[in-house]
Amino acid sequence: MEYVNPEGLRMDGRRPLEMRQLRAEIGVVSRADGSAVFEMGNTKVIAAVYGPREVQVKSQQINDQAVVRCEYSMANFSTGDRMRKPKHDRRSTEISLVIRQTMEACILTHLMPRSQIDIFVQVLQADGGTRSACINAATLALADAGIPMRDLVTSCAAGYLNSTPLLDLNYVEDSAGGPDVTVGILPKLDKVTLLQMDAKLPMDTFETVMQLAIEGCQAVANYIREILLENTKQLEVRRGV
């Protein structure tokens, strides 16, 4: 199957190094301490953050830092496949763990001892890159909740199909079985907090694909900063500052 045509365009009309359109909105769940919707093309994710609050299970309490909990799920209507999936299937558990570990790398948990922070992430519409979209949505929701962080954490994926590095894979490209690399970074600190790869790649190709994913993460970070700045301006207007 041809994923990049002779004119250098992908199946959805993008160039190989072109990201899908980003869209985000903050404060979409009124009862949550922080919430956000994040869209990467046709992939749409909602995240809600509750906390820091009292630890519900006392045996899980940590005296010198906050406990971070994360629950990932996919809405039954999020894909073309209408089969009902069990709530805590293996993939959901694995992605919940990935999101939690990625977020723990940026949250200043030592400032909130003996408390817990709950992050709930749900995929409303899936078209590839759901893991990255979840991390980006969770970052915005944490910022909206005022949770202290070392840095924003942003994520993007890149792949390698038809001997061409591709940025921000959609579902068709993601399902092609080629290698894809998902990266999460702390952009200001220039640190990688997440690196996952499906299938093998030669070292030089891997470095090219990973660098492409990092550039995607930087683009997401710039967009998230714009959203947060715009949100701050709107709050100032409401308060009459």
Backbone bond lengths (Angstrom), bond angles and torsions (degrees), N, CA, C in turn:
res aa  C-N    CA-C-N  psi(-1)  N-CA   C-N-CA  omega(-1)  CA-C   N-CA-C  phi
1 M - - - 1.468 - - 1.532 109.44 -
2 E 1.310 116.28 140.94 1.465 121.07 -177.05 1.531 110.05 -94.70
3 Y 1.343 115.45 111.45 1.468 119.53 -179.18 1.529 112.30 -93.41
4 V 1.329 116.15 -17.70 1.467 121.04 174.29 1.525 106.73 -131.11
5 N 1.338 117.31 119.05 1.468 120.07 -176.11 1.537 111.21 -79.36
6 P 1.349 118.22 171.17 1.477 120.45 -178.09 1.526 113.82 -57.97
7 E 1.339 116.59 -24.65 1.481 119.74 178.16 1.530 111.83 -79.67
8 G 1.343 116.50 -2.54 1.466 120.18 179.45 1.504 114.12 83.68
9 L 1.347 117.41 21.12 1.466 121.02 179.61 1.521 110.53 -109.14
10 R 1.344 115.48 145.45 1.457 121.18 176.57 1.527 109.64 -83.56
11 M 1.331 116.11 176.19 1.468 121.17 -174.69 1.529 112.53 -62.76
12 D 1.351 116.60 -28.38 1.473 119.18 178.83 1.531 112.29 -95.39
13 G 1.357 116.41 10.97 1.465 120.22 175.34 1.511 115.12 90.08
14 R 1.349 117.31 -1.54 1.466 119.68 -179.64 1.525 111.22 -84.17
15 R 1.320 115.51 157.61 1.462 121.63 169.21 1.536 108.26 -74.97
16 P 1.345 118.37 159.58 1.472 120.36 -179.46 1.524 114.18 -55.19
17 L 1.349 117.64 -36.01 1.471 120.96 -176.00 1.526 112.30 -99.63
18 E 1.326 116.28 18.09 1.468 120.62 -176.53 1.527 110.94 -101.23
19 M 1.332 115.46 134.34 1.467 120.07 177.38 1.523 110.55 -84.80
20 R 1.327 114.66 160.86 1.464 118.51 171.71 1.532 108.94 -73.83
21 Q 1.310 116.14 165.89 1.464 120.04 -179.63 1.528 109.68 -68.24
22 L 1.333 115.41 136.21 1.466 121.50 178.63 1.522 109.45 -100.52
23 R 1.326 115.25 143.86 1.460 120.26 175.60 1.513 108.06 -149.05
24 A 1.322 117.46 138.85 1.465 120.43 -178.93 1.517 110.77 -147.42
25 E 1.322 114.51 154.37 1.470 121.25 176.96 1.524 108.08 -145.35
26 I 1.327 115.41 138.03 1.473 120.94 -177.87 1.530 109.74 -105.57
27 G 1.338 115.98 152.02 1.467 121.28 173.85 1.510 113.95 71.92
28 V 1.328 116.70 44.70 1.470 120.74 -175.60 1.529 112.87 -93.41
29 V 1.341 117.07 -14.21 1.473 121.19 177.57 1.520 107.67 -117.10
30 S 1.318 116.86 106.54 1.470 120.71 -170.19 1.533 113.01 -64.50
31 R 1.327 118.05 -32.07 1.467 119.99 -175.95 1.522 113.26 -82.61
32 A 1.328 116.91 -15.41 1.470 120.19 179.83 1.526 110.14 -79.82
33 D 1.342 116.60 156.37 1.467 120.75 175.08 1.524 110.62 -70.88
34 G 1.317 116.03 -29.88 1.458 121.60 176.13 1.514 109.29 -155.27
35 S 1.320 116.83 144.50 1.472 119.29 -179.20 1.520 110.20 -156.30
36 A 1.337 114.88 159.79 1.465 119.74 179.75 1.516 110.47 -161.90
37 V 1.329 115.11 151.61 1.467 122.02 167.27 1.518 106.44 -110.39
38 F 1.336 116.21 135.57 1.467 120.03 178.13 1.519 108.96 -131.38
39 E 1.336 115.38 130.67 1.461 120.42 -179.35 1.529 110.13 -121.23
40 M 1.326 115.47 134.11 1.468 122.16 170.95 1.525 105.69 -121.76
41 G 1.329 116.64 99.18 1.462 119.93 -172.58 1.512 110.06 63.56
42 N 1.335 116.76 -124.87 1.466 121.14 -179.95 1.523 113.22 -91.25
43 T 1.324 117.26 1.87 1.470 120.77 175.38 1.523 108.60 -86.72
44 K 1.322 116.03 125.59 1.465 120.93 -174.95 1.532 109.58 -130.75
45 V 1.333 115.86 127.61 1.465 121.76 -174.91 1.525 109.45 -131.47
46 I 1.331 115.85 142.58 1.467 120.57 174.06 1.528 108.65 -117.95
47 A 1.329 116.35 138.94 1.467 121.17 179.50 1.525 109.54 -130.09
48 A 1.330 115.56 141.88 1.471 121.18 176.99 1.526 108.61 -132.98
49 V 1.330 115.72 138.06 1.468 121.55 -179.18 1.519 109.04 -120.40
50 Y 1.327 115.96 133.85 1.462 122.56 175.92 1.529 108.05 -123.20
51 G 1.333 116.10 125.80 1.453 119.04 178.80 1.533 110.79 126.43
52 P 1.346 115.80 -179.49 1.469 125.04 2.14 1.524 111.15 -67.59
53 R 1.336 115.30 138.84 1.464 120.79 -179.88 1.520 108.78 -140.39
54 E 1.337 115.13 174.86 1.459 119.98 -177.87 1.524 110.59 -62.34
55 V 1.331 115.56 140.03 1.470 120.55 179.26 1.526 109.32 -67.07
56 Q 1.339 115.77 126.58 1.467 120.11 -175.68 1.530 112.07 -75.73
57 V 1.343 116.66 -38.21 1.473 120.71 177.80 1.523 106.89 -106.63
58 K 1.336 116.06 105.13 1.469 121.45 -171.30 1.524 113.26 -57.97
59 S 1.322 116.75 -29.75 1.467 119.70 -178.77 1.528 111.62 -68.28
60 Q 1.350 116.90 -18.63 1.474 121.13 179.32 1.523 112.40 -90.30
61 Q 1.342 116.97 -5.08 1.465 120.81 -176.81 1.525 111.51 -65.62
62 I 1.342 116.28 137.95 1.465 121.52 176.02 1.522 107.61 -115.38
63 N 1.343 116.79 128.67 1.461 120.87 -171.44 1.525 114.12 -69.38
64 D 1.337 117.46 -28.17 1.472 118.09 -174.45 1.524 113.88 -112.19
65 Q 1.343 118.16 7.22 1.462 119.44 177.10 1.528 111.31 -161.54
66 A 1.325 114.84 167.94 1.470 120.53 179.27 1.527 110.12 -82.69
67 V 1.322 114.95 150.70 1.465 120.99 172.75 1.528 107.60 -91.27
68 V 1.335 117.18 128.78 1.462 121.22 177.12 1.519 108.65 -104.79
69 R 1.327 115.61 125.34 1.461 120.22 178.05 1.529 108.63 -119.42
70 C 1.320 116.10 147.24 1.456 119.84 -178.15 1.517 110.59 -140.77
71 E 1.317 115.34 136.83 1.468 119.91 176.01 1.530 109.41 -129.51
72 Y 1.331 115.18 121.32 1.465 122.37 179.98 1.520 109.28 -107.61
73 S 1.309 116.28 139.72 1.469 119.25 175.33 1.528 109.29 -150.13
74 M 1.314 115.10 162.28 1.465 121.12 175.81 1.519 108.23 -118.30
75 A 1.320 117.04 129.83 1.461 120.45 175.61 1.532 108.78 -63.42
76 N 1.330 116.18 143.39 1.468 119.99 -177.79 1.531 112.19 -60.38
77 F 1.332 116.47 -24.57 1.467 120.20 -178.15 1.530 111.89 -94.26
78 S 1.349 118.27 7.91 1.468 120.66 -171.94 1.528 113.81 -76.62
79 T 1.336 117.62 -19.72 1.462 120.56 -179.70 1.526 109.86 -126.69
80 G 1.310 116.05 173.31 1.468 120.79 176.37 1.514 111.44 -71.72
81 D 1.334 116.89 -20.56 1.467 122.16 179.75 1.524 108.52 -79.52
82 R 1.312 116.65 117.74 1.468 119.78 -174.75 1.538 113.69 -93.69
83 M 1.334 117.34 10.04 1.466 119.04 178.34 1.522 109.78 -70.83
84 R 1.312 116.35 134.96 1.464 120.05 177.73 1.524 109.30 -73.88
85 K 1.325 116.10 128.19 1.458 120.05 178.84 1.528 108.91 -98.53
86 P 1.333 118.07 144.47 1.463 118.84 174.56 1.520 110.08 -61.86
87 K 1.339 117.26 148.22 1.466 120.52 -172.15 1.528 112.00 -62.16
88 H 1.334 117.21 -43.12 1.463 120.15 -176.21 1.523 110.11 -110.81
89 D 1.331 116.62 55.52 1.461 119.34 176.12 1.523 108.91 -73.30
90 R 1.325 115.91 170.43 1.467 121.31 -172.26 1.526 112.33 -60.11
91 R 1.335 117.13 -42.07 1.469 120.81 -178.03 1.532 110.85 -64.72
92 S 1.330 116.76 -43.30 1.469 120.51 179.73 1.524 111.00 -62.37
93 T 1.343 116.15 -41.61 1.468 120.75 179.16 1.527 110.49 -63.07
94 E 1.342 116.07 -42.57 1.470 121.00 -179.48 1.530 111.22 -65.05
95 I 1.341 116.69 -44.37 1.472 119.57 -178.76 1.536 110.55 -69.44
96 S 1.338 117.50 -35.91 1.472 120.83 175.04 1.524 110.14 -57.67
97 L 1.336 115.86 -43.40 1.472 121.19 -179.86 1.523 110.76 -65.70
98 V 1.337 116.62 -43.21 1.474 121.48 179.67 1.526 110.32 -60.64
99 I 1.345 116.76 -46.19 1.467 120.73 -179.27 1.527 110.19 -64.28
100 R 1.347 115.96 -43.65 1.476 119.74 -179.09 1.527 110.83 -60.96
101 Q 1.329 116.75 -48.01 1.471 119.94 -178.70 1.528 111.68 -64.45
102 T 1.334 116.54 -37.25 1.467 120.42 178.94 1.521 110.61 -66.30
103 M 1.338 116.15 -40.80 1.471 120.40 -179.43 1.534 112.16 -72.20
104 E 1.331 116.22 -35.12 1.472 119.47 178.13 1.529 111.48 -61.53
105 A 1.340 116.10 -27.33 1.464 120.09 179.92 1.525 112.04 -69.56
106 C 1.342 117.34 -20.14 1.468 118.84 -177.27 1.531 113.34 -111.68
107 I 1.337 118.25 -22.08 1.471 120.19 -178.62 1.533 110.04 -77.72
108 L 1.328 116.90 134.80 1.475 121.56 176.59 1.533 108.55 -82.61
109 T 1.338 114.88 74.02 1.479 120.43 -172.93 1.534 112.56 -63.81
110 H 1.347 117.82 -25.52 1.473 120.08 -177.36 1.532 112.15 -69.53
111 L 1.326 116.85 -16.15 1.477 119.92 178.35 1.529 112.23 -81.20
112 M 1.335 116.21 -10.04 1.480 120.52 -176.79 1.528 110.87 -130.24
113 P 1.355 117.12 61.79 1.472 118.98 -177.01 1.528 111.89 -65.83
114 R 1.323 115.98 155.07 1.473 123.94 176.87 1.529 112.54 55.44
115 S 1.332 115.97 35.91 1.469 119.62 177.08 1.527 108.92 -135.92
116 Q 1.330 116.54 173.80 1.458 119.52 176.62 1.524 109.87 -134.55
117 I 1.334 114.39 149.08 1.462 122.26 176.65 1.522 106.96 -122.34
118 D 1.311 116.26 122.85 1.469 121.10 -179.83 1.526 109.70 -105.26
119 I 1.331 115.65 129.05 1.466 121.75 177.55 1.532 108.21 -117.46
120 F 1.314 116.08 120.12 1.467 120.92 177.49 1.528 108.09 -112.23
121 V 1.318 116.14 127.97 1.460 121.22 -178.51 1.524 109.01 -128.25
122 Q 1.326 116.44 129.45 1.467 119.78 177.98 1.526 110.15 -130.88
123 V 1.336 114.53 133.36 1.463 120.72 175.98 1.523 108.36 -84.80
124 L 1.330 116.06 118.82 1.468 121.13 179.40 1.524 111.34 -90.24
125 Q 1.326 115.56 -30.15 1.468 121.06 -178.60 1.527 107.51 -149.50
126 A 1.341 116.87 125.16 1.465 120.23 -174.08 1.528 110.92 -112.12
127 D 1.338 115.30 123.92 1.462 120.39 174.74 1.527 109.24 -146.47
128 G 1.335 115.60 49.60 1.455 120.51 179.89 1.520 112.40 83.58
129 G 1.331 116.60 148.52 1.469 121.24 177.82 1.510 113.92 72.02
130 T 1.349 117.47 24.73 1.471 119.62 -176.86 1.528 111.76 -64.27
131 R 1.332 116.66 -38.01 1.470 120.21 -179.07 1.531 110.88 -59.86
132 S 1.333 115.25 -46.85 1.473 119.83 179.51 1.526 110.95 -64.80
133 A 1.332 116.67 -43.52 1.471 120.56 -179.75 1.532 110.60 -61.10
134 C 1.343 116.89 -37.34 1.473 121.01 178.96 1.526 111.16 -63.92
135 I 1.330 116.24 -43.81 1.464 120.40 -179.98 1.534 110.39 -64.99
136 N 1.332 116.81 -41.88 1.470 120.44 179.23 1.525 111.70 -65.59
137 A 1.341 116.17 -39.19 1.474 120.36 177.95 1.531 110.25 -66.26
138 A 1.337 116.22 -42.04 1.475 120.64 -179.98 1.528 111.25 -63.81
139 T 1.330 117.10 -38.99 1.474 121.26 177.20 1.528 111.05 -59.41
140 L 1.331 115.51 -47.36 1.473 119.88 179.18 1.524 111.42 -63.20
141 A 1.337 116.49 -41.15 1.469 120.43 -179.45 1.532 111.10 -65.73
142 L 1.344 117.13 -39.29 1.474 120.99 176.85 1.526 110.94 -63.94
143 A 1.337 115.76 -41.84 1.473 120.25 178.15 1.525 109.80 -63.91
144 D 1.330 116.58 -40.70 1.465 121.56 179.39 1.529 111.08 -63.97
145 A 1.339 115.88 -33.34 1.475 120.73 -179.71 1.534 111.83 -80.00
146 G 1.337 116.57 -7.43 1.469 120.06 -179.75 1.520 112.88 75.44
147 I 1.331 116.89 23.17 1.464 120.38 178.42 1.533 108.25 -73.57
148 P 1.347 118.05 127.17 1.474 119.25 -179.52 1.530 111.34 -66.74
149 M 1.348 115.82 131.66 1.469 121.24 -178.35 1.522 110.70 -131.88
150 R 1.330 116.18 149.15 1.469 121.46 174.89 1.525 110.36 -62.87
151 D 1.334 114.34 -38.20 1.462 121.70 -174.95 1.521 106.39 -167.94
152 L 1.301 116.76 164.45 1.469 119.84 168.66 1.521 107.69 -66.33
153 V 1.319 117.81 147.83 1.459 119.31 170.52 1.526 107.08 -115.20
154 T 1.328 116.77 126.23 1.466 120.52 -177.93 1.520 109.36 -126.08
155 S 1.321 115.55 156.11 1.464 119.45 -175.10 1.530 111.21 -139.29
156 C 1.333 114.55 150.19 1.457 121.83 175.66 1.528 108.06 -157.93
157 A 1.323 116.03 157.89 1.468 120.62 179.00 1.523 109.94 -118.91
158 A 1.321 115.07 155.63 1.460 121.70 172.98 1.522 108.08 -141.66
159 G 1.318 116.48 154.33 1.457 120.10 -177.64 1.518 112.03 -136.86
160 Y 1.339 114.59 -175.53 1.465 120.15 -177.49 1.530 108.26 -140.61
161 L 1.350 115.38 104.14 1.464 121.19 -179.28 1.524 109.73 -131.50
162 N 1.331 116.40 145.38 1.470 121.37 -178.12 1.530 111.63 50.35
163 S 1.353 115.09 40.31 1.483 121.97 -179.84 1.526 112.52 58.20
164 T 1.340 116.01 26.96 1.472 120.95 -178.61 1.535 109.96 -129.30
165 P 1.337 118.76 127.31 1.471 120.27 173.28 1.533 109.64 -68.77
166 L 1.327 116.50 132.01 1.471 121.70 -178.77 1.520 110.06 -123.62
167 L 1.327 116.65 134.07 1.463 121.77 179.44 1.517 111.02 -93.98
168 D 1.348 116.10 138.51 1.470 122.46 171.57 1.536 111.63 57.44
169 L 1.332 115.69 75.35 1.465 121.42 -174.59 1.529 111.98 -70.56
170 N 1.336 116.21 139.91 1.464 120.08 170.87 1.530 108.83 -89.37
171 Y 1.334 117.49 -177.48 1.469 120.53 -172.66 1.528 112.80 -62.32
172 V 1.339 116.72 -43.16 1.477 120.53 -178.21 1.529 110.15 -62.22
173 E 1.338 116.45 -43.42 1.467 120.86 179.44 1.528 111.02 -68.98
174 D 1.336 115.15 -40.27 1.462 121.41 -179.53 1.534 111.13 -64.44
175 S 1.348 116.30 -33.98 1.468 121.45 -177.14 1.531 112.82 -84.92
176 A 1.340 116.69 -0.39 1.469 119.65 -175.34 1.529 112.54 -72.36
177 G 1.342 115.86 -13.49 1.464 119.41 178.13 1.513 113.78 87.65
178 G 1.312 117.21 3.09 1.465 120.27 177.34 1.520 110.76 -79.23
179 P 1.338 117.07 169.52 1.468 119.95 179.50 1.525 110.69 -66.71
180 D 1.329 116.47 137.16 1.472 118.80 170.90 1.516 109.25 -138.58
181 V 1.326 114.27 143.62 1.459 122.31 -175.05 1.531 108.39 -118.08
182 T 1.338 116.47 122.49 1.469 121.44 175.56 1.521 108.13 -104.31
183 V 1.322 116.04 126.42 1.466 121.32 -176.60 1.520 109.66 -123.20
184 G 1.330 115.88 142.37 1.463 121.85 171.02 1.523 107.63 -125.06
185 I 1.325 117.33 134.64 1.477 119.45 -177.72 1.534 111.33 -133.37
186 L 1.341 113.84 158.90 1.471 121.61 165.82 1.526 104.39 -100.55
187 P 1.350 118.76 99.77 1.467 121.33 -167.29 1.519 115.62 -61.18
188 K 1.338 117.85 -41.59 1.474 119.39 -178.10 1.528 111.01 -72.85
189 L 1.327 116.52 -36.63 1.469 120.74 -179.61 1.522 111.61 -82.55
190 D 1.350 116.09 -10.66 1.469 122.05 179.55 1.528 111.65 57.24
191 K 1.350 115.19 47.08 1.471 121.07 179.70 1.514 110.22 -122.94
192 V 1.330 115.59 144.27 1.467 121.14 176.17 1.522 108.57 -92.99
193 T 1.333 116.72 126.82 1.469 120.22 -179.98 1.530 111.90 -109.17
194 L 1.328 116.45 -13.94 1.468 120.58 -179.77 1.520 109.20 -146.06
195 L 1.319 115.95 133.62 1.460 120.93 174.24 1.521 108.39 -147.98
196 Q 1.319 115.83 111.72 1.465 121.00 178.18 1.521 108.75 -128.58
197 M 1.336 115.42 140.42 1.462 118.31 179.94 1.521 110.25 -136.98
198 D 1.333 115.94 132.85 1.460 121.87 172.99 1.529 107.60 -100.41
199 A 1.326 117.31 130.45 1.468 124.10 179.58 1.535 110.46 73.54
200 K 1.318 115.37 169.90 1.466 120.88 -174.53 1.530 111.04 -99.04
201 L 1.333 113.76 153.16 1.473 121.36 177.05 1.522 108.88 -139.56
202 P 1.342 118.05 143.44 1.470 118.95 170.80 1.527 109.29 -60.15
203 M 1.343 116.56 150.60 1.463 121.11 -172.07 1.524 112.73 -56.45
204 D 1.354 117.74 -44.70 1.471 119.24 -176.87 1.532 111.40 -67.10
205 T 1.345 116.02 -36.67 1.474 119.88 177.69 1.524 110.16 -68.70
206 F 1.348 115.60 -40.82 1.467 120.15 178.99 1.522 111.21 -58.01
207 E 1.330 116.34 -44.30 1.465 120.21 -179.24 1.533 111.14 -61.86
208 T 1.350 115.82 -39.08 1.473 120.30 178.53 1.522 110.70 -64.45
209 V 1.352 115.73 -46.37 1.472 120.76 -177.86 1.528 110.57 -66.96
210 M 1.339 116.43 -41.47 1.471 119.77 179.64 1.525 110.72 -64.38
211 Q 1.336 117.14 -42.18 1.463 120.66 178.61 1.531 110.92 -61.87
212 L 1.328 115.46 -36.77 1.466 120.54 177.98 1.529 110.31 -64.60
213 A 1.339 116.13 -42.99 1.470 120.47 178.25 1.531 111.02 -63.68
214 I 1.336 116.73 -39.02 1.476 121.17 178.71 1.532 110.23 -63.54
215 E 1.338 116.06 -41.53 1.478 119.78 176.95 1.526 110.49 -61.82
216 G 1.340 116.27 -37.13 1.471 120.81 174.73 1.519 111.41 -62.54
217 C 1.340 116.04 -41.93 1.476 121.02 177.67 1.527 111.01 -60.88
218 Q 1.337 115.86 -41.15 1.476 120.35 179.84 1.529 110.42 -64.25
219 A 1.342 116.35 -39.25 1.469 120.66 178.43 1.529 110.55 -64.42
220 V 1.344 116.08 -41.01 1.477 120.87 177.45 1.527 109.49 -63.43
221 A 1.335 116.80 -42.18 1.471 120.99 -179.90 1.523 111.21 -60.49
222 N 1.324 116.44 -43.08 1.475 120.38 178.49 1.526 110.44 -61.96
223 Y 1.339 116.37 -40.63 1.466 120.64 -180.00 1.530 110.44 -66.82
224 I 1.332 116.94 -43.51 1.474 121.01 -179.45 1.532 110.32 -63.06
225 R 1.325 116.74 -40.20 1.475 119.47 177.59 1.531 110.71 -61.31
226 E 1.342 116.49 -40.62 1.471 120.44 177.40 1.528 111.08 -60.54
227 I 1.331 116.28 -44.20 1.472 121.59 -179.73 1.525 110.29 -62.46
228 L 1.334 117.08 -44.59 1.468 121.11 -179.09 1.527 110.93 -66.77
229 L 1.326 116.66 -38.35 1.465 120.88 179.00 1.524 110.34 -65.64
230 E 1.332 116.11 -43.81 1.464 121.46 178.75 1.525 110.59 -62.67
231 N 1.341 116.01 -39.69 1.463 121.13 179.27 1.532 110.99 -65.05
232 T 1.347 115.53 -40.48 1.474 120.54 178.44 1.529 110.42 -63.22
233 K 1.329 116.53 -42.64 1.473 120.73 178.70 1.523 111.24 -61.25
234 Q 1.349 116.19 -41.23 1.474 120.19 179.55 1.525 111.13 -64.69
235 L 1.353 116.58 -38.74 1.473 120.54 178.51 1.526 110.59 -65.23
236 E 1.335 115.77 -38.98 1.474 120.15 179.38 1.526 110.87 -64.80
237 V 1.336 115.99 -39.81 1.465 120.51 178.70 1.525 110.22 -63.29
238 R 1.348 115.74 -43.02 1.484 119.47 -179.60 1.525 111.39 -63.39
239 R 1.336 115.65 -36.17 1.463 119.40 -178.39 1.519 112.25 -84.83
240 G 1.333 115.42 -6.66 1.456 119.70 178.86 1.510 113.87 73.83
241 V 1.350 116.24 29.17 1.479 120.34 -179.84 1.520 109.77 -73.77
